[in-house]
Amino acid sequence: MGGVDVGNAPWVPQVEMQFGNEDEAYEFYNKYAEIMGFSVRRSKMWTTSKDVLAARTFVCSKQGFRQKKKGFEPKKPRPATRTGCPACLTIKITPTGRYRVTDFISGHNHQLANPLTSHTLRSHRPKTKGRFSELDSVEDPKMVGRTSQGHSFQKSMVKGDAGAILEYLQKMQVENPLFFYAVRINESDSMSGFFWADGKSMMDYMYFGDVVCFDTTYKTSDYGRPLMLFLGVNHHKQLVLFGTALLYDGSRESYAWLFETFKTVMHGKQPKAFLSDRSEEISDVIAEVWPGAAQRLCVWHLFQNATMQLSQVFEGSKTFASEFSRCIFEYEEVEEFVSAWESLIEKYDLKDNEWLVKQFEERERWGLPFGRDVFCADFSSTLVKENWNTFLKRGLGQNVDMLQFLEHYDKVVEERRNAEMRADFNACQTLPRIPSFRMLKQAASAYTPAIFKVFEKEFELHMDCMVYSCGEIGATSDYKVIVEEKPKPHFVRYDSVTGTLLCSCKKFEFAGIQCRHVFKVLDFRNIKELPSQYILKRWRKDAKIGTIRHDSGYIMENDPKSSFARRYNYLCYILSSIAARAAKTTESSDFIESQMNLLSEQVEQLLHSRPFQIPYVISATSNEQRDVVESLADSLQHDSNTEAGFVGGATNGILGF
């Protein structure tokens, strides 16, 4: 009834039209309503099991009829405004996460308003300050959580949390003198950050701290508490914990405090690579604290952010998650990655998605085909198979008491460390099937089972390669290696004097395990064993055996001999690992205790400048006992699954010193 002659105007809704989200559809229909002369309201909606909007109907404000309340007669009844108008627009989610118009009824059963006055209708009135105003919709800055881009944030501490955290930290330090914690006091003289690490974490960092992932997944508003983890990868391709923080202020100053504290606790050892979420604050501070560390955006964080930014696409399609995962986690060739990305964008009609456009522009900061010169220990594949989110997030809600969460946190850490202990045992006690190739036998003997599995898969793939000689200059030979069904060749350079092997795919530089292209060249040259420099200590079964300072990059600000305090701290650090290991059984504990008198006596001889003779630091009465001693010494160094490590003043009295 009445209205404007619309014809085929572009602002008129049509079935099959698509919109990026519900708000876009509403704004489009509301603009149409303003031109036509009626008001719009949201009506029926349907959601999925994960609370993603599946369908929505927008109706004319005169749809339906006002319901009369039984037994209630108003003194001044309002005039009826609803007429049961059928005009409506319905949208439904598509497999790509966009919304498609499935139904549009344009006819009304009432007189439409003059378009010149339609701005006075309810849905077209200018927004004023109030419940639904733009100003009121801005969050309290104290409650702002991490954005998908990792910007600074602040969170209010739940009442009672500070006391609970301090109670936990003090209890841990009483129970374990090797436990370290620090508290940040902000400008308002309030506690705004906590960091802690135990001896096991510190020992793990000495062995596996070449790559650090700063996991800030948990500080999103959904989890309630701003938990942050410093993670690494051990020689079983398991995640290991280097340190934990609760940081309620995401300012640059807070991150500087946190990273400097972590650096101090870890005796200045600098990682080769630092992986984190996108954040200017974090990036700037890392460059200052560890100027020599390469910075990479963590692709796992990118995937987590995608599940939020593209929630409608993930929810609306059964295949998008697996295809997106394959695109960012599996392709190591630039051409394959770009082709897969473009196919994904085209298939799911996401070319106008600003977030995805931004990620692709920055692909060299996170994409697996890029930054191959940086050793990352193949961290992304470990995070895909094993992450702590599922276990830890259960206790992070503000409805959970902080002490309960910290108990839950301890259980999760203990479970993961028990898994590492089992892997250590299996690596030493179980033998893999004996491979038929000498190089595989060499690898099976050296690598842990998890790393050998990766090595073996890569080795088998070299059989699908073809190799062509490209010439020789002196001891240097160049080769072109082509893989079946791969259009791009790779080039390998071999130096027969030094045994050096360089491949253009840079898999060894990136993951620390040699590639199929190198294996093909070695096979071509009839070389049956891999040069020893390409079997990294950090992937070996004996990765945790040996002197920490020499084998694992242990760094002191000055030489341990330069001052009493540093010498004391260093000795506490290395002896604590023996104490922690020996304490596991009564026999080993008694054995170490029995040797302390001899050791103390020899130290006294040195201190008093007496002639010092050391036939054996540990006396043995038989060959059998000597074997036990040597085995124990190896195992003491080998195991870092128990508490060992902090070198602060709280270590007074350890081992009787």
C-alpha positions in Angstrom: 0.0 0.0 0.0 1.6 3.3 -1.1 5.3 3.8 -1.3 8.1 4.5 -3.8 8.4 3.1 -7.3 11.6 1.1 -6.8 12.0 -0.8 -10.1 15.3 -2.7 -10.1 17.2 -0.2 -8.0 20.4 -1.6 -6.5 19.3 -0.7 -2.9 16.3 -3.1 -3.2 16.9 -6.5 -1.5 16.9 -9.6 -3.8 16.9 -13.3 -3.1 20.4 -14.7 -3.3 22.1 -11.4 -2.3 25.0 -12.1 0.2 26.4 -10.2 3.1 29.5 -10.6 5.2 27.6 -10.7 8.5 24.2 -10.0 10.2 24.9 -6.3 10.8 25.6 -5.7 7.1 22.3 -7.3 6.2 20.4 -5.3 8.8 22.0 -2.0 7.6 21.1 -2.7 4.0 17.5 -3.6 4.8 17.1 -0.7 7.2 18.4 1.7 4.5 15.9 0.2 2.1 13.2 0.7 4.7 14.1 4.3 5.2 13.7 5.0 1.5 10.4 3.1 1.4 9.0 4.7 4.6 8.8 2.0 7.3 10.8 0.9 10.4 12.7 -2.3 10.9 13.3 -4.6 13.9 15.1 -7.9 14.4 12.8 -10.9 14.8 13.4 -14.7 14.8 16.9 -16.1 14.9 18.5 -19.5 14.8 21.9 -20.5 16.1 24.2 -23.5 15.8 25.3 -25.6 18.7 28.3 -23.3 19.1 26.2 -20.2 19.3 27.0 -19.0 15.8 24.1 -17.3 14.1 22.6 -19.7 11.5 19.6 -17.6 10.3 17.8 -14.3 11.1 14.6 -12.7 10.0 14.2 -8.9 9.9 10.6 -7.6 9.9 8.6 -4.4 9.5 8.0 -2.9 12.9 4.2 -3.4 12.3 4.6 -7.2 12.0 2.5 -9.3 14.4 0.0 -8.0 17.0 0.4 -6.8 20.5 -0.4 -9.5 23.0 -3.1 -8.7 25.7 -2.2 -9.5 29.3 -4.8 -11.6 30.9 -6.7 -9.9 33.8 -5.1 -6.6 33.1 -7.0 -3.6 31.7 -4.9 -0.4 31.3 -6.6 2.9 32.3 -5.4 4.6 29.1 -4.9 1.9 26.5 -2.3 2.8 23.8 -3.4 2.8 20.3 -2.6 -0.3 18.3 0.5 0.1 16.1 1.0 -3.5 14.8 -1.1 -4.7 11.9 0.3 -8.1 11.2 2.4 -6.8 8.3 4.0 -9.6 6.3 7.0 -7.7 5.0 10.3 -9.3 6.0 13.8 -10.3 5.0 15.4 -13.6 6.0 19.1 -14.5 5.8 20.9 -17.8 6.3 24.5 -18.7 6.8 26.4 -20.3 3.8 29.2 -22.9 3.9 31.6 -19.9 3.4 30.4 -18.1 6.5 28.6 -15.4 4.6 24.9 -14.8 4.8 22.5 -15.3 1.8 19.0 -13.8 1.4 16.6 -16.7 1.2 13.3 -14.9 1.5 12.1 -11.4 0.8 8.6 -10.1 1.0 8.2 -6.6 -0.1 4.4 -6.0 0.4 3.0 -4.2 3.4 -0.6 -4.1 4.7 -0.5 -0.6 6.0 0.2 2.9 4.7 3.9 3.7 4.4 5.4 6.9 5.8 6.5 9.8 3.6 10.2 9.1 2.9 11.0 12.8 3.7 9.9 12.1 7.3 11.0 8.5 7.7 14.0 9.6 9.7 11.6 10.0 12.6 10.8 6.3 12.6 12.4 4.2 15.4 15.0 2.3 13.4 16.2 5.5 11.6 16.5 7.9 14.5 20.0 9.2 15.1 21.8 7.4 17.9 22.1 9.4 21.1 24.0 8.7 24.2 22.2 5.9 26.1 22.1 2.2 26.5 22.8 1.4 22.8 24.9 4.5 21.9 28.3 4.2 20.3 29.9 5.9 23.3 28.4 3.5 25.8 29.5 0.5 23.7 33.2 1.3 24.2 34.6 -1.1 26.7 36.1 0.0 30.0 39.8 0.1 29.2 40.5 -1.8 32.5 38.6 -4.7 31.1 40.0 -4.8 27.5 41.5 -8.1 26.6 43.9 -9.0 23.8 42.8 -8.2 20.4 43.4 -10.6 17.5 46.4 -8.4 16.6 48.0 -8.7 20.0 47.7 -5.0 21.0 48.3 -3.8 24.6 45.6 -4.6 27.1 44.7 -4.2 30.8 42.7 -6.5 33.0 41.3 -6.0 36.4 42.4 -8.5 39.0 39.7 -10.6 40.6 39.4 -9.8 44.3 41.5 -12.2 46.3 43.7 -13.3 43.3 46.8 -11.3 44.4 46.8 -12.9 47.9 46.2 -16.4 46.4 49.0 -16.1 43.9 51.5 -14.9 46.6 50.4 -17.7 48.9 51.0 -20.2 46.1 54.4 -18.7 45.2 55.7 -18.6 48.7 54.5 -22.1 49.4 56.3 -23.3 46.3 59.6 -21.6 47.3 59.4 -23.2 50.8 58.9 -26.6 49.3 61.5 -26.1 46.7 64.5 -23.8 47.3 65.2 -23.8 43.5 61.9 -22.2 42.8 62.1 -18.5 41.6 59.3 -15.9 41.4 59.1 -12.1 40.9 56.3 -9.6 41.3 55.8 -6.4 39.4 54.6 -3.3 41.2 53.1 -0.6 38.9 53.0 3.2 39.2 49.9 2.9 41.4 51.9 0.8 43.9 49.7 -2.2 43.0 50.7 -5.7 41.9 50.2 -6.0 38.2 52.4 -8.9 37.1 53.8 -12.2 38.4 56.5 -14.5 36.9 57.7 -17.8 38.2 59.9 -20.7 37.1 61.2 -23.8 38.9 64.5 -25.7 38.5 63.2 -28.1 35.9 62.1 -25.2 33.7 65.5 -23.6 34.0 67.4 -26.8 33.2 65.1 -27.3 30.2 65.9 -23.8 29.0 69.6 -24.5 29.1 69.1 -27.6 26.9 66.3 -26.5 24.6 66.2 -22.7 24.9 67.4 -22.1 21.3 63.7 -21.5 20.3 61.2 -19.8 22.6 57.4 -19.5 21.9 55.7 -16.8 24.0 52.2 -18.2 24.2 49.6 -15.4 25.0 46.6 -17.5 23.8 45.1 -17.5 27.3 45.0 -13.7 27.9 41.9 -13.3 25.8 38.8 -12.0 27.6 37.2 -15.4 27.1 39.5 -17.0 29.6 39.3 -14.4 32.3 42.9 -14.4 33.5 45.9 -13.2 31.6 48.1 -16.3 31.7 51.3 -16.3 29.5 53.7 -19.2 29.0 57.3 -19.4 27.8 57.4 -22.7 25.8 60.1 -24.7 24.1 60.4 -28.0 22.2 62.5 -30.9 23.7 64.2 -33.7 21.9 61.0 -35.8 21.9 59.1 -33.0 20.0 57.2 -32.3 23.2 56.4 -28.9 24.6 58.4 -28.0 27.6 57.7 -25.1 30.0 60.4 -22.5 30.6 58.4 -20.0 32.7 54.9 -18.8 33.5 53.4 -15.3 34.0 50.2 -13.6 34.9 50.4 -10.2 33.4 47.5 -7.9 34.1 48.9 -4.9 32.3 50.0 -5.4 28.6 52.0 -2.2 28.4 55.4 -2.0 26.9 56.8 -1.5 30.4 55.2 -4.7 31.6 56.6 -6.7 28.8 60.1 -5.2 29.4 59.9 -6.2 33.0 58.8 -9.7 32.2 61.4 -10.4 29.5 64.2 -8.9 31.5 63.2 -11.0 34.5 63.1 -14.1 32.3 66.5 -13.3 30.9 68.0 -12.8 34.3 66.6 -16.1 35.6 68.0 -17.9 32.6 71.5 -16.4 33.1 71.5 -14.3 30.0 71.2 -17.2 27.5 69.7 -15.8 24.2 67.4 -17.8 22.1 68.1 -18.1 18.3 64.4 -17.5 17.5 61.5 -16.0 19.4 58.0 -16.8 18.3 55.0 -14.7 19.4 51.7 -13.3 18.5 51.5 -10.0 16.5 52.2 -7.2 18.9 54.2 -4.0 18.5 54.9 -3.9 22.2 56.3 -7.4 22.4 58.3 -7.0 19.2 60.0 -3.8 20.3 60.9 -5.3 23.7 62.3 -8.5 22.3 64.6 -6.5 20.0 66.0 -4.7 23.0 66.3 -7.6 25.4 67.6 -10.2 22.9 68.9 -8.1 20.0 70.4 -11.2 18.2 67.3 -13.3 18.3 65.3 -13.7 15.1 61.6 -12.8 15.5 58.8 -14.7 13.8 55.1 -14.6 14.2 53.8 -17.9 15.5 51.6 -19.6 12.9 49.8 -21.4 15.6 48.7 -18.1 17.0 47.6 -17.0 13.6 45.4 -20.1 13.3 43.8 -19.4 16.7 43.1 -15.8 15.7 41.5 -17.1 12.5 39.0 -19.2 14.4 37.8 -15.9 16.0 38.1 -13.6 13.0 36.5 -16.2 10.6 34.2 -17.9 13.1 31.3 -17.8 10.7 33.3 -19.5 8.0 34.7 -22.1 10.3 31.2 -22.8 11.6 29.5 -22.7 8.2 31.8 -25.2 6.5 32.8 -28.7 7.3 36.0 -28.5 5.2 37.3 -24.9 5.7 39.2 -25.7 9.0 41.2 -28.6 7.5 41.9 -26.8 4.2 43.1 -23.6 6.0 45.2 -25.7 8.4 46.8 -27.6 5.5 47.5 -24.3 3.7 49.4 -22.7 6.6 51.0 -25.7 8.3 52.0 -28.1 5.5 53.2 -26.2 2.4 57.0 -25.4 2.5 57.3 -24.2 -1.1 56.4 -20.6 -1.9 54.5 -21.5 -5.1 52.5 -24.3 -3.4 51.6 -22.0 -0.5 50.5 -19.1 -2.6 48.5 -21.4 -4.9 46.8 -23.0 -1.9 46.0 -19.7 -0.3 44.5 -18.2 -3.5 42.4 -21.4 -4.1 41.1 -21.1 -0.6 40.2 -17.5 -0.9 38.4 -18.1 -4.2 36.5 -21.2 -3.1 35.1 -19.6 0.0 34.6 -16.1 -1.5 36.9 -14.4 1.0 38.8 -12.0 -1.3 37.2 -9.0 0.5 38.0 -10.2 4.0 40.3 -7.5 5.4 41.8 -9.7 8.1 42.9 -12.3 5.5 44.3 -9.6 3.2 46.4 -8.3 6.1 47.7 -11.8 6.9 48.8 -12.4 3.4 50.5 -9.1 3.1 52.6 -10.2 6.2 53.1 -13.8 5.1 56.9 -13.5 5.1 56.7 -13.0 8.9 54.9 -16.2 9.6 54.6 -18.4 6.5 56.6 -21.7 6.5 58.1 -21.1 3.1 59.7 -17.9 4.3 62.4 -17.2 6.9 64.0 -20.6 6.3 67.4 -19.3 7.4 66.0 -19.1 11.0 66.1 -22.3 13.1 62.6 -22.8 14.6 62.9 -26.4 15.7 59.8 -27.2 13.5 57.8 -25.6 16.3 54.6 -25.2 14.4 54.2 -29.0 13.8 54.7 -29.6 17.6 52.0 -27.0 18.5 49.5 -28.6 16.0 50.0 -32.0 17.7 50.4 -30.9 21.3 49.2 -27.7 22.9 48.2 -26.9 26.4 45.1 -24.8 25.6 42.6 -27.7 26.1 44.0 -28.5 29.5 44.7 -25.1 31.0 41.7 -23.1 29.8 39.3 -25.2 31.9 40.6 -23.5 35.0 41.1 -20.0 33.8 37.6 -18.6 34.1 37.0 -15.9 36.8 34.4 -18.2 38.3 37.2 -20.5 39.4 39.1 -19.8 42.5 42.7 -18.8 41.8 44.2 -21.4 44.1 42.0 -24.0 42.4 43.4 -22.9 39.1 47.0 -23.0 40.3 46.4 -26.6 41.6 45.0 -27.4 38.2 48.0 -25.8 36.5 50.4 -27.8 38.7 48.6 -31.0 37.6 48.9 -30.2 33.9 52.6 -29.4 34.2 53.2 -32.6 36.2 51.3 -34.7 33.6 53.4 -33.2 30.7 56.6 -33.8 32.6 55.6 -37.4 33.3 55.1 -37.8 29.6 58.6 -36.6 29.0 59.9 -39.0 31.6 58.2 -41.9 29.8 59.6 -40.7 26.5 63.1 -40.6 28.1 62.7 -44.1 29.4 61.4 -45.5 26.0 64.2 -43.8 24.1 66.8 -45.6 26.2 65.1 -48.9 26.9 63.2 -49.7 23.7 65.0 -50.4 20.4 63.3 -49.5 17.0 63.2 -52.1 14.3 66.6 -52.5 12.7 66.6 -50.5 9.5 68.2 -52.0 6.3 70.1 -48.8 5.3 73.2 -47.8 7.2 72.2 -44.2 7.4 68.9 -45.2 9.0 70.8 -47.3 11.5 73.0 -44.4 12.3 70.0 -42.1 12.8 68.1 -44.7 14.9 71.1 -45.1 17.2 71.5 -41.3 17.7 68.0 -39.8 17.5 65.1 -40.1 19.9 62.2 -42.2 18.4 60.1 -39.1 17.7 62.9 -37.4 15.7 63.9 -40.7 14.0 60.4 -41.0 12.7 60.6 -37.6 11.0 64.1 -38.4 9.7 63.0 -41.8 8.3 60.0 -40.3 6.5 62.2 -37.7 4.9 64.8 -40.4 4.0 62.2 -42.5 2.3 61.1 -39.6 0.1 64.5 -39.3 -1.4 63.7 -42.4 -3.5 61.2 -40.3 -5.4 63.9 -37.8 -6.4 66.0 -37.5 -9.5 69.5 -35.9 -9.4 71.6 -34.2 -12.0 75.2 -33.0 -11.8 75.6 -29.3 -12.5 79.4 -29.3 -12.4 82.4 -29.2 -10.0 84.9 -26.6 -9.0 87.7 -28.1 -6.9 86.2 -30.0 -3.9 82.8 -28.4 -4.4 80.1 -30.1 -6.5 76.6 -28.7 -7.4 73.5 -30.8 -8.1 70.0 -30.2 -9.2 67.4 -32.4 -7.5 63.9 -32.8 -8.9 61.0 -34.4 -6.9 58.2 -36.1 -8.7 55.1 -34.0 -9.2 57.0 -30.9 -7.9 57.6 -28.3 -10.6 60.4 -26.5 -8.8 63.9 -28.1 -8.6 66.2 -27.7 -5.6 69.9 -27.2 -5.7 72.4 -28.9 -3.4 76.1 -28.0 -2.9 78.5 -30.5 -1.5 82.1 -29.9 -0.2 84.0 -33.2 -0.1 86.7 -31.8 2.1 84.6 -30.4 4.9 81.5 -32.7 4.3 79.4 -29.5 4.1 76.0 -29.9 2.5 73.8 -26.9 1.6 70.3 -27.2 0.0 68.1 -24.4 -1.4 65.1 -25.8 0.5 66.9 -24.9 3.8 65.1 -27.6 5.8 68.1 -28.3 7.9 68.6 -24.6 8.8 64.9 -24.4 9.7 64.1 -27.7 11.4 67.5 -29.2 12.2 66.9 -32.4 10.2 68.3 -33.0 6.8 66.2 -33.0 3.6 65.4 -35.6 0.9 67.4 -33.6 -1.6 70.6 -34.0 0.4 69.9 -37.7 1.0 69.6 -38.1 -2.8 73.0 -36.4 -3.4 74.6 -38.6 -0.7 73.2 -41.7 -2.3 74.4 -40.5 -5.7 77.9 -40.1 -4.3 77.7 -43.5 -2.6 78.1 -41.9 0.9 76.4 -44.2 3.4 76.5 -42.2 6.6 75.3 -38.6 7.3 78.2 -36.3 8.3 78.1 -36.0 12.1 77.6 -32.2 12.1 74.1 -32.8 10.7 72.9 -34.8 13.7 72.1 -32.0 16.2 72.7 -32.6 19.9 69.3 -31.1 20.8 67.6 -33.9 18.9 69.7 -36.8 20.2 68.9 -39.3 22.9 71.8 -37.8 25.0 70.6 -34.2 24.5 70.5 -33.7 28.3 73.9 -35.4 29.0 77.0 -33.2 29.3 78.1 -29.9 30.7 75.4 -27.3 30.5 77.6 -24.3 30.0 79.7 -25.8 27.2 77.1 -28.0 25.4 74.0 -25.9 25.7 75.2 -22.3 25.4 75.1 -21.5 29.1 76.1 -17.9 29.5 77.3 -16.0 32.5 77.6 -12.2 32.5 81.2 -12.8 33.7 83.3 -15.9 34.0 82.3 -18.0 37.1 85.8 -17.5 38.6 85.3 -13.7 38.6 83.5 -13.4 41.9 82.4 -15.4 44.9 78.7 -14.9 44.2 78.9 -16.0 40.6 81.0 -19.0 41.5 78.7 -20.0 44.2 75.6 -19.7 42.0 77.1 -21.6 39.2 78.2 -24.5 41.5 74.7 -24.6 43.1 73.2 -24.7 39.6 75.2 -27.7 38.4 75.2 -29.6 41.7 71.4 -29.2 42.1 70.8 -31.5 39.1 72.8 -34.3 40.8 70.9 -33.8 44.1 67.5 -33.8 42.3 68.4 -37.0 40.4 69.9 -38.8 43.4 67.0 -38.0 45.7 64.8 -40.3 43.6 65.9 -43.4 45.4 67.3 -44.2 48.9 70.3 -46.0 47.4 71.4 -43.2 45.1 70.8 -40.7 47.9 72.9 -42.6 50.4 75.6 -43.1 47.8 75.9 -39.3 47.2 75.9 -38.6 50.9 78.7 -41.2 51.4 80.9 -39.3 49.0 80.4 -35.9 50.5 83.1 -36.3 53.2 85.7 -37.2 50.6 84.7 -34.3 48.4 84.7 -31.9 51.3 88.1 -33.1 52.4 89.5 -32.6 48.9 88.0 -29.1 48.7 89.7 -28.2 52.0 93.0 -29.4 50.6 92.7 -27.0 47.7 91.6 -24.1 50.0 94.7 -24.6 52.1 97.0 -25.0 49.1 98.0 -28.6 50.0 99.2 -30.9 47.3 96.1 -32.2 45.6 96.0 -35.7 44.2 92.9 -37.1 42.6 93.2 -40.8 41.9 89.4 -40.9 41.8 87.0 -38.2 42.9 84.8 -41.2 43.9 86.6 -44.1 45.3 85.5 -47.6 44.1 86.3 -50.9 45.7 85.6 -53.0 42.6 85.0 -52.8 38.9 81.3 -53.4 39.5 81.0 -50.4 41.8 83.0 -48.2 39.4 80.5 -49.2 36.6 77.6 -48.2 38.9 79.3 -44.9 39.7 79.9 -44.1 36.1 76.4 -45.1 35.1 74.9 -43.0 37.9 77.0 -40.0 36.9 75.7 -40.3 33.4 72.1 -40.7 34.5 72.4 -37.8 36.9 73.4 -35.6 34.0 71.0 -37.3 31.6 67.8 -36.7 33.6 66.3 -33.3 33.9 62.8 -34.5 34.7 63.1 -33.5 38.3 63.5 -30.2 40.1 66.9 -28.7 39.4 68.5 -25.4 38.8 67.8 -22.0 40.4 70.9 -20.4 41.7 69.6 -17.7 44.0 70.4 -17.1 47.7 67.6 -19.5 48.7 69.9 -22.4 47.8 72.1 -22.0 51.0 72.9 -25.4 52.5 72.2 -27.6 49.5 74.4 -30.7 49.5 76.0 -29.5 52.7 77.9 -26.6 51.3 
